Amino acid sequence: REDWLPLNASPNIDLPSTPAVFAGYGITSGEPRRDDYAGVDAKGKIVVAFDGAPEGVADNSFARFNAHAKA
């Protein structure tokens, strides 16, 4: 729980032979427009993403993607 934490739905896999890709915050949203998966081929790979939502958005548009955000 210090360096990394898999999601509860993460399957058991053989990590040494499984490729990984980075997907920013892992957000795909129509409004506000954002697609962290654009150009990312995640099929059959481990997806590494930042926890929460991007900081510095003036209107807090991505707060709904952040489990740690205060309502």
N, C-alpha and C positions, 0 to 999 in steps of 0.2 A: 504493500500500500504506500510505499515511499516513492519508488521509481516508476512504477506502472501498475495499472489495475484493469484487468479484463472486465468487460461487461458481464452481467449475469447470464446473458443469452449466448455467450461465447462458447463455441463447440470445442471439444477436445481434438487437438490436431498435433501433428508432428512439426514443431517449430523449425528445427534445423533445415527442413526441406521445403518450407512454405515461404514464398516470396511476400514481401510487404510493400505497400504503397502509402504515401502520405496524402491526406485529404483535408488539410486545413482544419476547420472546425467540423467538417462533415455535414455542412448545411447545404440543402438544396431548397430554395425558397423563391416563389414567384413575386411576392410583395413583402418586404423589399427584395429586389432582385439580387440573388446570390446563388452561385453553383460551385461549391468547393469540389465537386466530383467532375467538373468539366475537364475532359481530356485524361481522366484517370480511369484506367482499366482495373477495376477492383474484383472482377470475377475470379474466384478461387484463391484470393490473396488475403492476407491480414491487412486490415485498414487501420492505420495509425492516425489519430486525430487529436487535436487539442480538446481539453475538457471545457465545457461551458460555451460561451458565446464571445464574439469579438468585442474588445473594449474600444472605447473612443467613438462609438456611434452616437452622434449628438442627440438623436431622438429615441435612443434605446430600442430601436426596431427589432433587434435580434434577441431581446431579453427572454422571449418565450422559448428559445433554444437552450437557455442556461438554467440548469437545475438548481444553481446556487443563487439565482437572482432574487431580489426582494420584490414582491408584488406591490 
